[in-house]
Amino acid sequence: MEQMAEFLCCSKGELSQIENGHKSISRMKQLLWSCMVPHWTPEMLQSDDVSS
């Protein structure tokens, strides 16, 4: 998670909040991430665990 956060230019806490649906991704970060990771979509950060 630390490496992913570093790669995406955000903190582990921010990445965790986005992943858990507690924070939305800014348009600027969406643009940055889509340039850095081919075929990136915000859904990639959604948890597979639907029990929470």
DSSP file (Angstrom, degrees, kcal/mol; ACC not computed):
  #  RESIDUE AA STRUCTURE BP1 BP2  ACC     N-H-->O    O-->H-N    N-H-->O    O-->H-N    TCO  KAPPA ALPHA  PHI   PSI    X-CA   Y-CA   Z-CA
    1    1 A M     >        0   0    0      0, 0.0     4,-2.8     0, 0.0     5,-0.2   0.000 360.0 360.0 360.0 -38.7    0.0    0.0    0.0
    2    2 A E  H  >  +     0   0    0      1,-0.2     4,-2.3     2,-0.2     5,-0.2   0.915 360.0  46.7 -62.5 -42.3    2.9    2.3    0.8
    3    3 A Q  H  > S+     0   0    0      2,-0.2     4,-2.6     1,-0.2    -1,-0.2   0.891 112.5  50.0 -67.0 -39.5    4.4    1.8   -2.6
    4    4 A M  H  > S+     0   0    0      2,-0.2     4,-2.3     1,-0.2    -2,-0.2   0.928 111.2  48.7 -65.1 -44.3    1.1    2.3   -4.4
    5    5 A A  H  <>S+     0   0    0     -4,-2.8     5,-2.5     2,-0.2     4,-0.3   0.916 112.5  48.6 -61.4 -43.2    0.4    5.5   -2.5
    6    6 A E  H ><5S+     0   0    0     -4,-2.3     3,-1.2    -5,-0.2    -2,-0.2   0.927 111.5  49.6 -62.5 -44.6    3.9    6.8   -3.3
    7    7 A F  H 3<5S+     0   0    0     -4,-2.6    -1,-0.2     1,-0.3    -2,-0.2   0.868 113.8  45.8 -61.0 -37.7    3.4    5.9   -7.0
    8    8 A L  T 3<5S-     0   0    0     -4,-2.3    -1,-0.3    -5,-0.2    -2,-0.2   0.347 113.4-118.3 -90.6   6.4    0.1    7.7   -7.1
    9    9 A C  T < 5S+     0   0    0     -3,-1.2     2,-0.3    -4,-0.3    -3,-0.2   0.917  77.5 101.7  59.4  47.9    1.5   10.7   -5.2
   10   10 A C  S   <S-     0   0    0     -5,-2.5    -1,-0.2    -6,-0.1    -2,-0.1  -0.924  74.1 -92.9-147.1 173.1   -0.8   10.5   -2.2
   11   11 A S     >  -     0   0    0     -2,-0.3     4,-2.3     1,-0.1     5,-0.2  -0.464  31.7-116.3 -86.2 162.2   -0.6    9.3    1.4
   12   12 A K  H  > S+     0   0    0      1,-0.2     4,-2.5     2,-0.2     5,-0.2   0.890 117.8  54.0 -62.1 -38.2   -1.5    5.8    2.5
   13   13 A G  H  > S+     0   0    0      2,-0.2     4,-2.5     1,-0.2    -1,-0.2   0.916 108.9  46.7 -62.0 -44.5   -4.3    7.3    4.6
   14   14 A E  H  > S+     0   0    0      2,-0.2     4,-2.3     1,-0.2    -1,-0.2   0.919 112.5  50.1 -64.7 -43.2   -5.7    9.1    1.6
   15   15 A L  H  X S+     0   0    0     -4,-2.3     4,-2.6     1,-0.2    -2,-0.2   0.904 111.3  49.3 -61.8 -41.7   -5.5    6.0   -0.5
   16   16 A S  H  X S+     0   0    0     -4,-2.5     4,-2.2     2,-0.2     6,-0.2   0.908 109.9  50.8 -63.8 -43.1   -7.3    4.0    2.2
   17   17 A Q  H  <>S+     0   0    0     -4,-2.5     5,-2.6     2,-0.2     6,-1.1   0.895 112.4  46.8 -62.7 -40.1  -10.0    6.6    2.6
   18   18 A I  H ><5S+     0   0    0     -4,-2.3     3,-1.3     4,-0.2    -2,-0.2   0.932 111.9  50.8 -65.0 -46.3  -10.6    6.6   -1.2
   19   19 A E  H 3<5S+     0   0    0     -4,-2.6    28,-0.9     1,-0.3    -2,-0.2   0.862 112.4  46.5 -60.4 -37.5  -10.6    2.8   -1.2
   20   20 A N  T 3<5S-     0   0    0     -4,-2.2    -1,-0.3    -5,-0.2    -2,-0.2   0.377 116.2-111.9 -89.5   4.3  -13.2    2.6    1.6
   21   21 A G  T < 5S+     0   0    0     -3,-1.3    -3,-0.2    -4,-0.3    -2,-0.1   0.652  87.0 115.6  78.4  15.1  -15.4    5.2    0.1
   22   22 A H  S   <S+     0   0    0     -5,-2.6     2,-0.3    -6,-0.2    -4,-0.2   0.549  78.1  32.4 -92.1  -8.7  -14.8    7.8    2.7
   23   23 A K  S    S-     0   0    0     -6,-1.1    -2,-0.2    -7,-0.1     2,-0.2  -0.996  75.6-133.6-147.2 140.7  -13.1   10.3    0.3
   24   24 A S        -     0   0    0     -2,-0.3     2,-0.5    -3,-0.1    -6,-0.1  -0.569  28.0-110.3 -91.9 161.6  -13.7   11.0   -3.3
   25   25 A I        -     0   0    0     -2,-0.2    -1,-0.0    -7,-0.1     5,-0.0  -0.777  32.6-122.1 -92.8 128.2  -10.8   11.4   -5.8
   26   26 A S     >  -     0   0    0     -2,-0.5     4,-2.4     1,-0.1     5,-0.2  -0.287  20.3-117.2 -65.2 154.8  -10.3   14.9   -7.1
   27   27 A R  H  > S+     0   0    0      1,-0.2     4,-2.3     2,-0.2     5,-0.2   0.862 115.9  56.6 -60.9 -35.5  -10.5   15.4  -10.9
   28   28 A M  H  > S+     0   0    0      1,-0.2     4,-2.6     2,-0.2    -1,-0.2   0.925 108.9  45.0 -63.8 -44.0   -6.8   16.4  -10.9
   29   29 A K  H  > S+     0   0    0      2,-0.2     4,-3.3     1,-0.2     5,-0.3   0.878 110.0  55.5 -68.5 -36.3   -5.8   13.1   -9.3
   30   30 A Q  H  X S+     0   0    0     -4,-2.4     4,-2.3     2,-0.2    -2,-0.2   0.932 111.1  45.0 -59.2 -43.9   -8.1   11.2  -11.7
   31   31 A L  H  X S+     0   0    0     -4,-2.3     4,-1.5     2,-0.2    -2,-0.2   0.942 115.1  47.1 -64.4 -48.2   -6.3   12.8  -14.6
   32   32 A L  H  X S+     0   0    0     -4,-2.6     4,-1.7     1,-0.2     3,-0.4   0.943 114.4  46.4 -58.5 -49.9   -2.8   12.2  -13.1
   33   33 A W  H  X S+     0   0    0     -4,-3.3     4,-2.7     1,-0.2    -1,-0.2   0.878 108.8  54.6 -64.6 -38.1   -3.6    8.6  -12.2
   34   34 A S  H  < S+     0   0    0     -4,-2.3     6,-0.3    -5,-0.3     5,-0.3   0.813 110.1  48.0 -67.2 -27.3   -5.1    7.9  -15.7
   35   35 A C  H  < S+     0   0    0     -4,-1.5    -1,-0.2    -3,-0.4    -2,-0.2   0.814 116.4  43.1 -77.3 -30.9   -1.9    9.2  -17.3
   36   36 A M  H  < S+     0   0    0     -4,-1.7    -2,-0.2     1,-0.2    -3,-0.2   0.813 118.1  42.0 -84.7 -32.7    0.3    7.1  -14.9
   37   37 A V  S >< S-     0   0    0     -4,-2.7     3,-1.7    -5,-0.2    -1,-0.2  -0.932  87.5-128.9-122.4 106.5   -1.6    3.8  -15.0
   38   38 A P  T 3  S+     0   0    0      0, 0.0    -3,-0.1     0, 0.0    -4,-0.0  -0.257  92.2   8.1 -56.0 136.4   -2.9    2.7  -18.4
   39   39 A H  T 3  S+     0   0    0     -5,-0.3     2,-0.2     1,-0.2    -5,-0.1   0.718  90.7 165.7  66.0  23.8   -6.7    1.9  -18.4
   40   40 A W    <   +     0   0    0     -3,-1.7    -1,-0.2    -6,-0.3    -6,-0.0  -0.471  10.4 177.4 -71.8 140.1   -7.0    3.2  -14.8
   41   41 A T    >   -     0   0    0     -2,-0.2     3,-2.0     1,-0.1     4,-0.3  -0.974  41.5-116.2-136.3 152.8  -10.5    3.8  -13.5
   42   42 A P  G >  S+     0   0    0      0, 0.0     3,-1.8     0, 0.0     4,-0.2   0.797 111.2  70.2 -57.5 -27.7  -11.7    4.9  -10.1
   43   43 A E  G >  S+     0   0    0      1,-0.3     3,-1.4     2,-0.2    -3,-0.0   0.722  80.7  75.4 -63.6 -19.8  -13.4    1.6   -9.7
   44   44 A M  G <  S+     0   0    0     -3,-2.0    -1,-0.3     1,-0.3   -25,-0.0   0.742  93.8  52.0 -64.2 -21.5  -10.0   -0.1   -9.4
   45   45 A L  G <  S+     0   0    0     -3,-1.8    -1,-0.3    -4,-0.3     2,-0.2   0.495  84.6 110.2 -92.9  -4.1   -9.8    1.3   -5.8
   46   46 A Q  S <  S-     0   0    0     -3,-1.4   -26,-0.1    -4,-0.2     2,-0.1  -0.501  74.4-113.2 -75.0 140.7  -13.1   -0.1   -4.7
   47   47 A S        -     0   0    0    -28,-0.9    -1,-0.1    -2,-0.2    -2,-0.1  -0.417   7.6-143.8 -71.9 144.5  -12.9   -2.9   -2.2
   48   48 A D  S    S+     0   0    0     -2,-0.1     2,-0.9     2,-0.0    -1,-0.1   0.626  79.3  96.8 -78.9 -14.5  -14.1   -6.3   -3.3
   49   49 A D        +     0   0    0      1,-0.2     3,-0.5     2,-0.1    -2,-0.1  -0.677  45.6 172.3 -80.4 106.5  -15.5   -6.8    0.2
   50   50 A V        +     0   0    0     -2,-0.9    -1,-0.2     1,-0.2    -2,-0.0   0.393  60.7  84.9 -95.0   2.3  -19.2   -5.9    0.0
   51   51 A S              0   0    0      1,-0.2    -1,-0.2     0, 0.0    -2,-0.1   0.615 360.0 360.0 -79.9 -12.3  -19.9   -7.1    3.6
   52   52 A S              0   0    0     -3,-0.5    -1,-0.2     0, 0.0    -2,-0.1   0.469 360.0 360.0 -83.5 360.0  -18.9   -3.7    5.2
